[in-house]
Each structure stands twice: as C-alpha cells, then as structure tokens.
C-alpha cells in the first residue's frame, strides 16, 4: 500500500506514481515478501533487501542519502499482534515499512489517519511507530513481575516442589527482552544523531522522550532479572534447608542405632559371658536397649536436634 503525504494528510496513491510526483513524500507499507519484486523501482540495493529478509539483529544504519532500521521483536513482548520483524527504509523522498505483520502496520496507519496531527511528516510517522511499538511494554513487564511474584509466593508456601523449569523460562525470557531493549536503545540514540538530516529538528525532541522510555524499559528488565535471581537464590536456599533437615533426621537415627549396634555386636560375639547363664539375660538386654534409646531421644530433644 502506498500513501502520498500531502499537506499533512495521507492519501492513497498507486505505487507506480511514486517517482512521478515531485516535492512530495510517500509512505509505503509492504510485506517482506513484496519487497524484492519492487526494490529496483524504489531504488533499494540488493544488499539492503537481503538484510531485510535474512537479518537476525536489530540495528540502525545511516548511509549516503538514506537511513535503514531493522527490528526483531521477541516473542516475550510480541503480544500476538506486533510484527516480529520490521524494516524501515527512509529517504527524503519516501518512507518504507516492510514487515511480516501487515495487520499491525495497517492498524498503525488507521490510527495515524484518525488522529489530528499537524504537519504530518515521515519523521512524525517514524516517531508514532516507535511510540505505538513500546507504549504497552510497561504493562507486559508488570505482568512478568507479577508472575515472578506468584512464583515466589508458591515457593514460600511450598505449592510447587520443582521450580527450576519456571525459573529457567523466566531467565530466558528476560534475557531476550534485555537484548531487545538494548538494541532498541542504540537505535533510538542513533536516530537522535540524525546524520542525514532526514528528520526535522523539532521532531528530535520527541525521539529523546522515546529514548528515555526505552531506557526505563531496559532498566526495568534488568531489575526483573535481579528479582528473578533473588527468587532463584531463595529456592536454592530452600533446597539446602530441606536437604539439611533430611541429613539431620538421618544423623539422629544413626546416633540412636549406633549404641544399639554396639550392644548387639557385643552380645553376638562367640564368647562365653557370665550373664549368658542368667535367666533374665534376654529381658535385661531388651531393657538396656530401650533405656539407651530413651536417653538418646531425650538428649536430642533437649538440644533441639529435631
């Protein structure tokens, strides 16, 4: 879909007319599959097209006469409606969005067209795109924080015995988000540099606001990683406490049976002992074992071993 930016408004224009109207900017919304077939008409080099189709990193590149942005949005923040990959090609003549999710981009254009925006320009469209892209991310981070809090509560109440898989999943999710916001922060800062002067200076102040927002999101992810690490350490401590308790029980049992084993070994020797001829020898040994066991339990209980 091609739009002509005329007097601050968007007008649908056939893509064939993109090179025929002078002094006007165009906004092109394409799918990644459409990009190779019309790249020559738009003057996009094969290298840039290949980067759009196969690139795996989010980055900003400023070339002679155009800026190029690639975004890879992780599933952890995708929300089911954001594009997973977006490429932005920006010159003084046209602004191109190539994405694998046309629904999100179409909704963005509808929102832009429905708003009252004075002097709509390609720079404003880019700014609105990044604003829509990150405006709900704070809520997603709050949901992750609540999930970690619920996990911590389950740990305290012992509702879940094995939390390793949950902790690993949260760790991978937060690592993905940390990398994403780190790259997005680099992109926002690079846009502020405005090396090709494709964005009006008045718009750059809004990009500074966007940079601050991304920076806060990045710091929020770092804090969540620290929170998750604390929960993981608490879980490990809980396992150590449980293991120590089990070892204490086994130690108590061993300590009780140690003197009993000595008594059994003593009277089990192949020797003639005087008490063997005593009629109460067997009851005496039983009573001795009971006394030793009782004294051991009393001693352990007094010293709070269990």
C-alpha positions as CSV (number, residue, x, y, z in Angstrom):
1,X,0.0,0.0,0.0
2,X,1.3,3.4,-1.0
3,X,0.3,6.7,0.6
4,X,1.1,10.2,-0.5
5,X,1.9,12.6,2.3
6,X,0.2,15.8,1.1
7,X,-0.5,18.8,3.3
8,X,-0.1,16.8,6.4
9,X,-2.6,14.1,5.4
10,X,-2.3,10.6,4.0
11,X,-3.8,9.9,0.5
12,X,-3.8,6.5,-1.1
13,X,-1.7,6.6,-4.3
14,X,-0.8,3.9,-6.8
15,X,2.7,2.6,-6.2
16,X,3.5,3.3,-9.9
17,X,3.3,7.0,-9.3
18,X,5.9,7.1,-6.5
19,X,8.5,8.5,-8.9
20,X,6.3,10.9,-10.8
21,X,5.2,13.3,-8.1
22,X,8.0,15.7,-7.2
23,X,8.3,17.6,-3.9
24,X,6.1,15.2,-2.0
25,X,6.9,12.3,0.4
26,X,5.5,8.8,0.1
27,X,4.7,6.2,2.8
28,X,4.9,2.6,1.6
29,X,3.6,-0.3,3.7
30,X,4.9,-3.6,2.3
31,X,5.3,-7.2,3.3
32,X,8.7,-8.7,3.4
33,X,7.6,-11.0,0.5
34,X,6.7,-8.0,-1.7
35,X,9.9,-6.1,-1.1
36,X,12.2,-8.0,-3.6
37,X,9.9,-7.5,-6.5
38,X,9.7,-3.7,-6.2
39,X,13.1,-3.0,-4.8
40,X,14.5,-1.9,-8.1
41,X,11.6,0.6,-8.6
42,X,12.2,2.0,-5.2
43,X,16.0,2.2,-5.6
44,X,16.8,-0.2,-2.8
45,X,20.0,-2.1,-3.2
46,X,20.1,-6.0,-3.2
47,X,22.3,-5.8,0.0
48,X,19.6,-4.0,1.9
49,X,16.9,-6.3,0.6
50,X,19.0,-9.3,1.7
51,X,19.4,-7.8,5.1
52,X,15.6,-7.3,5.4
53,X,14.9,-10.9,4.6
54,X,17.7,-12.7,6.5
55,X,19.0,-10.3,9.2
56,X,18.6,-11.5,12.8
57,X,19.7,-8.4,14.7
58,X,18.0,-5.1,15.4
59,X,20.2,-2.2,14.3
60,X,20.3,1.3,12.7
61,X,22.5,2.1,9.7
62,X,23.0,5.6,8.2
63,X,24.1,5.5,4.6
64,X,24.6,8.2,2.0
65,X,21.1,9.6,1.4
66,X,19.1,7.1,3.4
67,X,18.7,5.6,6.8
68,X,17.9,1.9,7.4
69,X,16.5,0.3,10.5
70,X,15.8,-3.3,11.3
71,X,13.8,-4.5,14.3
72,X,13.4,-8.1,15.6
73,X,10.7,-8.1,18.2
74,X,11.0,-11.2,20.6
75,X,8.0,-13.4,21.4
76,X,8.3,-12.2,25.0
77,X,6.9,-8.8,24.1
78,X,5.2,-9.7,20.8
79,X,1.7,-9.8,22.4
80,X,0.4,-11.7,19.4
81,X,-0.3,-8.5,17.4
82,X,3.1,-6.8,16.9
83,X,5.2,-7.7,13.9
84,X,8.1,-10.0,14.7
85,X,10.4,-8.2,12.1
86,X,10.2,-4.7,10.7
87,X,12.5,-3.0,8.3
88,X,12.4,0.8,7.8
89,X,13.9,2.5,4.8
90,X,13.9,6.2,5.0
91,X,15.0,8.9,2.4
92,X,13.9,12.4,1.7
93,X,11.5,11.1,-0.9
94,X,9.8,8.2,0.7
95,X,9.4,6.2,3.9
96,X,9.1,2.4,3.6
97,X,7.9,-0.1,6.2
98,X,8.4,-3.7,5.3
99,X,7.0,-6.1,7.9
100,X,5.8,-9.7,8.3
101,X,2.7,-8.5,10.1
102,X,0.6,-6.3,7.9
103,X,-2.2,-6.1,10.4
104,X,-0.2,-4.2,12.9
105,X,1.1,-1.7,10.3
106,X,-2.4,-1.2,8.8
107,X,-3.8,-0.5,12.3
108,X,-1.0,2.0,12.9
109,X,-1.8,3.8,9.7
110,X,-5.5,3.9,10.6
111,X,-4.6,5.3,14.0
112,X,-2.4,8.0,12.4
113,X,-5.1,8.9,9.8
114,X,-7.7,9.1,12.6
115,X,-5.7,11.5,14.8
116,X,-5.4,15.2,14.3
117,X,-1.8,15.7,13.5
118,X,-0.5,19.0,12.4
119,X,2.1,18.9,9.6
120,X,2.3,15.2,9.3
121,X,5.8,14.2,8.1
122,X,7.8,11.0,7.7
123,X,9.7,11.9,10.8
124,X,6.4,12.1,12.8
125,X,5.3,8.7,11.3
126,X,8.5,7.1,12.5
127,X,8.1,8.6,15.9
128,X,4.5,7.5,16.1
129,X,5.5,4.0,15.1
130,X,8.1,3.7,17.9
131,X,5.6,5.2,20.3
132,X,2.9,2.6,19.4
133,X,5.6,-0.1,19.4
134,X,6.6,0.5,23.1
135,X,3.5,2.1,24.7
136,X,2.2,-1.1,26.1
137,X,5.5,-2.7,27.0
138,X,5.4,-1.4,30.6
139,X,2.2,-3.4,31.2
140,X,3.9,-6.5,29.8
141,X,6.8,-6.1,32.2
142,X,4.4,-5.6,35.1
143,X,2.8,-9.0,34.1
144,X,6.2,-10.6,34.2
145,X,6.9,-9.1,37.6
146,X,3.5,-10.4,38.9
147,X,4.4,-13.9,37.5
148,X,7.7,-13.8,39.3
149,X,5.9,-12.6,42.5
150,X,3.5,-15.5,42.2
151,X,6.4,-17.9,41.8
152,X,8.0,-16.5,44.9
153,X,4.7,-17.0,46.8
154,X,4.5,-20.6,45.6
155,X,8.0,-21.1,46.8
156,X,7.2,-19.8,50.3
157,X,4.0,-21.7,50.6
158,X,5.6,-24.8,49.1
159,X,2.9,-25.1,46.5
160,X,5.4,-26.2,43.8
161,X,8.2,-28.5,44.6
162,X,10.1,-28.1,41.3
163,X,10.6,-24.5,40.2
164,X,13.7,-25.0,38.2
165,X,11.8,-25.1,34.8
166,X,9.8,-22.0,35.7
167,X,13.0,-20.1,36.7
168,X,14.8,-21.1,33.5
169,X,11.9,-20.0,31.4
170,X,11.8,-16.6,33.1
171,X,15.5,-16.2,32.8
172,X,15.5,-16.9,29.0
173,X,12.5,-14.5,28.5
174,X,14.2,-11.7,30.4
175,X,17.5,-12.3,28.6
176,X,15.6,-11.9,25.3
177,X,14.0,-8.7,26.4
178,X,17.2,-7.3,27.7
179,X,18.9,-7.8,24.3
180,X,15.9,-6.4,22.5
181,X,15.7,-3.2,24.6
182,X,19.5,-2.8,24.5
183,X,19.4,-2.8,20.7
184,X,16.3,-0.6,20.6
185,X,18.1,1.9,22.8
186,X,21.0,2.0,20.4
187,X,18.6,2.6,17.5
188,X,16.8,5.5,19.4
189,X,20.1,7.1,20.2
190,X,21.3,6.7,16.6
191,X,18.1,8.3,15.3
192,X,18.8,11.3,17.5
193,X,22.1,11.8,15.8
194,X,20.2,12.4,12.5
195,X,23.3,12.2,10.4
196,X,21.4,12.6,7.1
197,X,19.1,15.3,8.5
198,X,16.1,13.4,7.3
199,X,14.1,14.3,10.5
200,X,13.1,17.8,11.4
201,X,14.9,19.2,14.4
202,X,11.6,19.8,16.2
203,X,10.8,16.1,16.0
204,X,14.1,15.1,17.5
205,X,12.9,16.2,21.0
206,X,10.2,13.6,20.8
207,X,12.8,11.0,20.0
208,X,14.6,12.0,23.1
209,X,11.5,11.2,25.0
210,X,11.3,7.8,23.2
211,X,15.0,7.1,24.1
212,X,14.2,7.8,27.8
213,X,11.2,5.5,27.7
214,X,13.3,2.7,26.1
215,X,16.0,3.3,28.7
216,X,13.4,2.9,31.5
217,X,12.1,-0.3,30.0
218,X,15.7,-1.6,29.7
219,X,16.3,-0.8,33.4
220,X,13.0,-2.4,34.3
221,X,14.1,-5.7,32.6
222,X,17.5,-5.5,34.4
223,X,15.6,-5.1,37.7
224,X,13.3,-8.0,36.9
225,X,16.4,-10.2,36.2
226,X,17.8,-9.3,39.6
227,X,14.4,-10.1,41.2
228,X,14.4,-13.5,39.4
229,X,17.9,-14.1,40.6
230,X,16.8,-13.4,44.2
231,X,13.9,-15.9,43.8
232,X,16.3,-18.5,42.4
233,X,18.7,-18.0,45.3
234,X,15.8,-18.3,47.7
235,X,14.7,-21.5,46.0
236,X,18.3,-22.9,46.3
237,X,18.4,-21.9,50.0
238,X,15.1,-23.7,50.4
239,X,16.5,-26.8,48.8
240,X,19.6,-26.6,51.1
241,X,17.4,-26.3,54.2
242,X,15.3,-29.3,53.1
243,X,18.5,-31.3,52.5
244,X,19.9,-30.2,55.9
245,X,16.7,-31.3,57.6
246,X,16.9,-34.7,55.9
247,X,20.5,-35.1,56.9
248,X,19.7,-34.2,60.4
249,X,17.0,-36.9,60.6
250,X,19.4,-39.5,59.3
251,X,22.1,-38.3,61.8
252,X,19.6,-38.7,64.7
253,X,18.6,-42.2,63.5
254,X,22.2,-43.2,63.1
255,X,23.1,-41.8,66.5
256,X,20.3,-43.8,68.1
257,X,21.2,-47.1,66.5
258,X,24.9,-46.7,67.0
259,X,24.9,-47.8,70.7
260,X,22.3,-50.4,69.9
261,X,24.6,-51.8,67.2
262,X,27.4,-51.9,69.8
263,X,25.2,-53.9,72.2
264,X,24.1,-56.3,69.6
265,X,27.7,-56.8,68.4
266,X,28.9,-57.3,71.9
267,X,26.4,-60.0,72.8
268,X,26.7,-61.5,69.3
269,X,30.3,-62.4,69.8
270,X,31.2,-66.1,70.1
271,X,32.3,-65.8,73.7
272,X,31.1,-67.3,77.0
273,X,29.9,-64.4,79.1
274,X,28.7,-64.7,82.7
275,X,25.3,-63.2,82.1
276,X,24.5,-65.9,79.5
277,X,23.7,-68.3,82.3
278,X,21.4,-65.7,83.9
279,X,17.7,-66.4,83.3
280,X,16.9,-62.7,82.9
281,X,19.7,-62.0,80.4
282,X,17.3,-61.6,77.4
283,X,14.9,-59.2,79.2
284,X,17.9,-57.3,80.5
285,X,19.3,-56.7,77.0
286,X,15.9,-55.6,75.8
287,X,15.6,-53.2,78.7
288,X,19.1,-51.9,78.1
289,X,18.3,-51.1,74.5
290,X,15.1,-49.3,75.5
291,X,16.9,-47.2,78.1
292,X,19.7,-46.3,75.6
293,X,17.1,-45.3,73.0
294,X,15.1,-43.3,75.5
295,X,18.2,-41.4,76.8
296,X,19.3,-40.7,73.2
297,X,15.9,-39.3,72.3
298,X,15.7,-37.2,75.4
299,X,19.2,-35.8,74.8
300,X,18.4,-34.9,71.1
301,X,15.1,-33.4,72.1
302,X,16.7,-31.3,74.8
303,X,19.3,-30.0,72.4
304,X,16.6,-29.3,69.8
305,X,18.1,-31.6,67.2
306,X,14.6,-32.4,65.9
